[in-house]
């Protein structure tokens, strides 16, 4: 049997073994899909979304004030007949912020216990004050601000596109990392059967790598199809670059799995450590929200997490984020070299026949 036939046999064996691993399949397909559906419904698909605020006006120029505030485009005003009615609406949870303008006095009402809206309250306070001062002082507008969407990539980037790239990155991470931990840690009997066969360790590792790559590619295409058909996401896929990234990033994520298996004595400990790493990567590597939201210290920490670069690469191949050609190919070279080195090392260590 030549080496190619041996590789095909090993590939089929790993593929069947992977199909029986329900946990790995869940982490690769269903877990990222659940996150995609949850977070995609949080983000409306891009663009500026006006904030709804309740408002009560008790001023002779009520209509002019209302029209002036509406013309800013910053809010959707929900008028009320009295201040008490507005307060009741806030208590019932219809709005989080209310504005009462009585004469030249402005009152802002908001529900306590929601720190996330404090920044919005401050913005509304400053903007309402500025708008009313400009109106009553008859200030002539000499500077006009025009909003235009700027494409950082080939298409306009949206919150949903950002999430989609992160979901694919997490799918690649879980597929590569946990599969290595599962095979080298939990499936020792499966490895012993392969070692007893006349197959070189490198062929065994190549078969497993090919299996993980195929599964990663299927999972990624599955995510892209669902996001386009169900969520109407728009992206400009460069398939050739996406294919290269899928190969190299899968190698790199498998290499991470090798590191966890090497560092921990039992497969359970390695799996637990990998799960913790996956949680860290999810929230601190720019997977579901930009790392610019994080403090500077955590941004520096995120730069050491490989998943960050996988997500950036996916966004680049989808055309929603800019990346220089040099940076993209250098990233892939680093992924490939680190992955091949650690996987070849692992094949010589874990596939060594027992004496």
C-alpha distance (Angstrom), angle and dihedral (degrees) to the residues before:
residue distance angle dihedral
X1 . . .
X2 3.80 . .
X3 3.78 123.5 .
X4 3.82 94.3 -101.1
X5 3.80 92.6 55.4
X6 3.80 89.9 47.2
X7 3.81 89.4 52.0
X8 3.81 91.1 51.4
X9 3.80 91.4 49.7
X10 3.81 92.0 49.8
X11 3.81 90.4 45.5
X12 3.82 91.5 53.7
X13 3.80 91.2 47.0
X14 3.81 92.5 51.9
X15 3.81 91.2 44.2
X16 3.81 91.8 54.4
X17 3.79 90.6 45.5
X18 3.83 90.6 50.4
X19 3.80 91.2 50.0
X20 3.81 89.0 58.0
X21 3.82 93.0 50.3
X22 3.81 100.4 90.6
X23 3.82 94.0 178.1
X24 3.80 93.4 54.8
X25 3.81 91.6 46.3
X26 3.80 90.5 50.8
X27 3.81 92.8 50.1
X28 3.80 91.6 46.8
X29 3.82 101.1 43.6
X30 3.81 116.1 10.4
X31 3.82 102.1 33.5
X32 3.84 94.7 56.0
X33 3.81 89.9 41.9
X34 3.81 91.6 55.5
X35 3.81 90.0 51.0
X36 3.79 90.8 47.4
X37 3.81 92.5 53.9
X38 3.82 93.2 44.5
X39 3.79 98.1 47.2
X40 3.80 95.0 36.8
X41 3.80 88.7 61.0
X42 3.80 89.7 51.5
X43 3.79 91.6 55.6
X44 3.79 114.3 56.9
X45 3.77 95.4 -150.9
X46 3.80 103.8 -88.6
X47 3.74 139.2 -60.9
X48 3.77 129.5 87.5
X49 3.78 116.3 -54.5
X50 3.78 117.4 -156.1
X51 3.78 119.1 -130.0
X52 3.79 118.5 -121.2
X53 3.79 113.3 -132.2
X54 3.77 131.6 172.7
X55 3.80 116.2 -124.6
X56 3.81 137.9 -170.2
X57 3.82 119.6 -170.4
X58 3.81 123.5 -161.8
X59 3.78 102.2 169.6
X60 3.82 134.3 106.2
X61 3.82 89.7 -116.0
X62 3.82 94.1 48.6
X63 3.81 96.3 135.2
X64 3.80 93.3 45.5
X65 3.80 90.8 48.4
X66 3.80 91.8 47.7
X67 3.79 92.8 48.0
X68 3.80 91.9 46.6
X69 3.80 92.0 51.9
X70 3.80 92.0 46.8
X71 3.80 91.7 50.6
X72 3.79 90.2 62.5
X73 3.81 87.9 70.1
X74 3.79 89.7 -144.4
X75 3.81 97.5 111.2
X76 3.75 144.1 25.8
X77 3.81 104.0 -132.3
X78 3.80 119.4 -143.8
X79 3.86 106.5 -164.4
X80 3.82 123.1 -144.1
X81 3.80 130.9 -165.6
X82 3.79 96.0 -131.5
X83 3.76 142.6 10.1
X84 3.81 91.7 -113.4
X85 3.80 90.7 54.2
X86 3.80 89.8 51.5
X87 3.80 91.9 49.1
X88 3.81 90.4 50.6
X89 3.81 90.0 51.8
X90 3.80 90.5 53.8
X91 3.81 91.5 48.5
X92 3.82 89.3 51.5
X93 3.81 89.7 52.7
X94 3.81 97.5 -113.9
X95 3.81 90.3 128.7
X96 3.77 136.4 10.0
X97 3.81 95.9 -149.2
X98 3.80 132.4 37.9
X99 3.81 131.4 -175.6
X100 3.81 124.1 -153.1
X101 3.81 117.2 -170.9
X102 3.80 114.2 -170.5
X103 3.80 113.5 173.6
X104 3.78 105.5 -51.3
X105 3.81 93.6 -22.0
X106 3.81 122.8 101.0
X107 3.81 122.2 -160.4
X108 3.79 123.2 -171.5
X109 3.79 118.3 -159.5
X110 3.77 123.6 -169.0
X111 3.77 138.1 163.0
X112 3.79 116.0 -98.3
X113 3.76 120.8 -127.4
X114 3.80 95.8 48.8
X115 3.84 108.2 99.5
X116 3.82 90.9 172.0
X117 3.81 92.2 73.3
X118 3.81 96.5 50.8
X119 3.80 91.4 90.9
X120 3.79 89.7 49.9
X121 3.80 90.7 50.2
X122 3.80 90.9 53.5
X123 3.81 91.7 48.2
X124 3.80 92.9 49.5
X125 3.79 91.3 47.6
X126 3.80 92.9 53.1
X127 3.80 95.1 42.0
X128 3.82 95.6 47.9
X129 3.80 90.5 48.2
X130 3.81 91.8 49.0
X131 3.80 93.2 46.9
X132 3.81 93.7 49.4
X133 3.82 93.5 45.5
X134 3.79 89.7 51.0
X135 3.83 90.2 48.8
X136 3.80 98.2 47.0
X137 3.80 95.1 39.6
X138 3.80 90.4 48.0
X139 3.79 92.7 -127.8
X140 3.79 112.5 -174.6
X141 3.82 113.4 -129.2
X142 3.79 108.9 -124.4
X143 3.83 100.2 161.8
X144 3.78 121.3 58.9
X145 3.78 122.3 -165.7
X146 3.78 117.1 -149.6
X147 3.80 120.8 -166.1
X148 3.80 118.8 -143.2
X149 3.80 129.7 172.7
X150 3.81 112.3 -118.5
X151 3.78 118.8 -154.7
X152 3.79 111.3 -137.3
X153 3.80 87.5 -175.1
X154 3.79 136.3 13.9
X155 3.81 92.3 -63.7
X156 3.80 133.6 31.5
X157 3.79 107.8 -83.1
X158 3.80 116.0 -126.9
X159 3.77 136.1 -177.0
X160 3.78 90.0 -104.8
X161 3.79 93.4 52.5
X162 3.79 89.4 50.3
X163 3.81 90.2 52.6
X164 3.81 92.9 46.2
X165 3.81 92.1 56.6
X166 3.80 90.4 48.4
X167 3.80 91.5 50.2
X168 3.80 91.6 52.5
X169 3.82 90.5 47.9
X170 3.82 91.7 51.6
X171 3.82 90.2 47.1
X172 3.81 90.4 53.6
X173 3.81 90.3 46.0
X174 3.80 94.7 51.7
X175 3.80 93.5 42.0
X176 3.79 94.6 51.4
X177 3.80 102.1 34.2
X178 3.80 101.8 41.1
X179 3.81 93.9 41.4
X180 3.80 91.0 59.4
X181 3.79 91.6 46.5
X182 3.80 90.1 48.0
X183 3.81 95.2 48.9
X184 3.81 99.0 40.3
X185 3.78 94.9 35.6
X186 3.79 113.2 31.3
X187 3.82 103.2 19.3
X188 3.78 99.3 58.5
X189 3.80 92.9 138.1
X190 3.79 89.4 55.4
X191 3.82 89.8 53.2
X192 3.81 91.7 48.3
X193 3.81 90.4 55.7
X194 3.81 89.7 51.6
X195 3.80 92.5 47.2
X196 3.81 89.9 53.3
X197 3.81 89.1 57.6
X198 3.84 122.7 84.5
X199 3.80 92.8 -105.2
X200 3.80 126.1 123.4
X201 3.83 117.1 -119.6
X202 3.80 90.7 -119.0
X203 3.82 90.9 56.1
X204 3.81 89.8 49.7
X205 3.79 90.9 51.9
X206 3.81 92.4 44.1
X207 3.81 89.8 52.7
X208 3.79 92.2 51.9
X209 3.81 91.5 45.4
X210 3.81 91.6 50.6
X211 3.81 89.7 50.2
X212 3.80 92.8 51.6
X213 3.79 91.6 47.0
X214 3.81 92.6 51.8
X215 3.81 91.4 48.6
X216 3.84 91.6 47.2
X217 3.80 91.0 50.6
X218 3.82 92.8 47.9
X219 3.82 91.4 48.2
X220 3.83 92.0 48.3
X221 3.82 93.6 48.6
X222 3.81 88.4 46.5
X223 3.81 90.2 54.6
X224 3.81 92.7 46.1
X225 3.79 92.2 50.0
X226 3.80 94.5 48.8
X227 3.80 93.2 45.1
X228 3.80 91.3 51.6
X229 3.81 98.1 41.7
X230 3.81 100.9 36.3
X231 3.81 103.9 27.4
X232 3.83 99.2 29.4
X233 3.81 92.8 -129.1
X234 3.79 116.6 174.5
X235 3.79 121.1 -142.7
X236 3.80 138.7 148.5
X237 3.79 105.7 -131.8
X238 3.80 119.3 -155.3
X239 3.79 95.1 -158.5
X240 3.82 97.8 -171.2
X241 3.81 92.6 54.9
X242 3.80 90.8 40.9
X243 3.81 89.3 53.9
X244 3.80 91.8 51.2
X245 3.80 91.5 47.7
X246 3.82 91.6 48.9
X247 3.81 90.2 54.2
X248 3.80 97.9 45.5
X249 3.81 96.8 39.6
X250 3.81 91.0 49.3
X251 3.81 88.3 53.2
X252 3.81 90.5 49.5
X253 3.81 93.5 48.1
X254 3.80 90.5 48.6
X255 3.79 87.3 51.9
X256 3.82 88.0 56.0
X257 3.78 88.2 54.9
X258 3.81 89.7 52.2
X259 3.81 89.5 53.2
X260 3.81 92.2 52.4
X261 3.81 92.5 47.5
X262 3.81 90.2 48.7
X263 3.80 94.9 47.7
X264 3.81 97.6 48.0
X265 3.79 126.8 55.9
X266 3.81 98.0 -143.4
X267 3.79 131.7 44.9
X268 3.81 90.3 -127.8
X269 3.81 92.1 56.8
X270 3.81 90.8 46.1
X271 3.80 91.0 49.1
X272 3.81 92.3 49.2
X273 3.80 91.6 49.2
X274 3.81 90.6 48.0
X275 3.80 90.3 50.8
X276 3.80 90.4 53.3
X277 3.80 89.8 48.6
X278 3.80 90.0 50.7
X279 3.81 91.1 54.1
X280 3.81 90.4 48.8
X281 3.80 90.8 49.0
X282 3.79 91.3 48.7
X283 3.79 95.0 56.5
X284 3.81 104.5 25.6
X285 3.83 105.6 36.4
X286 3.79 100.0 65.7
X287 3.79 93.7 -101.5
X288 3.81 100.8 133.9
X289 3.81 100.7 11.4
X290 3.83 134.1 19.3
X291 3.80 115.7 -83.8
X292 3.81 87.4 -131.4
X293 3.81 85.2 80.1
X294 3.81 88.1 67.1
X295 3.81 127.7 82.4
X296 3.79 115.8 -94.2
X297 3.80 92.8 -103.6
X298 3.81 92.0 54.9
X299 3.81 91.0 45.4
X300 3.79 87.9 58.0
X301 3.81 89.4 47.6
X302 3.82 90.3 51.1
X303 3.80 91.2 56.6
X304 3.83 88.3 69.3
X305 3.81 94.1 55.3
X306 3.84 110.9 93.2
X307 3.80 92.9 -152.5
X308 3.81 88.9 69.5
X309 3.79 90.0 64.9
X310 3.80 93.1 44.2
X311 3.82 89.8 55.6
X312 3.82 91.5 46.8
X313 3.79 90.5 49.7
X314 3.80 92.1 50.1
X315 3.81 90.7 50.8
X316 3.79 89.3 50.9
X317 3.81 92.8 51.6
X318 3.82 89.5 47.8
X319 3.80 89.8 53.3
X320 3.81 95.9 -120.9
X321 3.81 99.0 108.9
X322 3.78 134.0 40.0
X323 3.78 121.0 -119.6
X324 3.78 127.5 161.3
X325 3.80 116.8 -111.1
X326 3.80 89.7 -122.5
X327 3.82 93.1 53.6
X328 3.81 92.1 46.9
X329 3.80 95.2 51.6
X330 3.79 93.8 41.4
X331 3.79 89.1 53.1
X332 3.80 90.4 51.9
X333 3.81 92.0 48.0
X334 3.83 91.0 52.4
X335 3.82 90.9 47.3
X336 3.81 92.1 48.9
X337 3.80 97.4 45.4
X338 3.82 94.8 45.4
X339 3.79 91.4 45.7
X340 3.81 95.8 47.6
X341 3.80 93.0 45.5
X342 3.80 95.4 51.5
X343 3.80 94.6 40.4
X344 3.82 93.2 50.8
X345 3.80 88.4 48.2
X346 3.81 90.2 49.3
X347 3.81 92.0 49.1
X348 3.82 90.4 56.2
X349 3.80 92.6 46.3
X350 3.81 104.7 39.2
X351 3.80 98.7 32.1
X352 3.82 94.0 49.3
X353 3.79 111.5 124.3
X354 3.81 115.6 -112.2
X355 3.78 117.0 -110.4
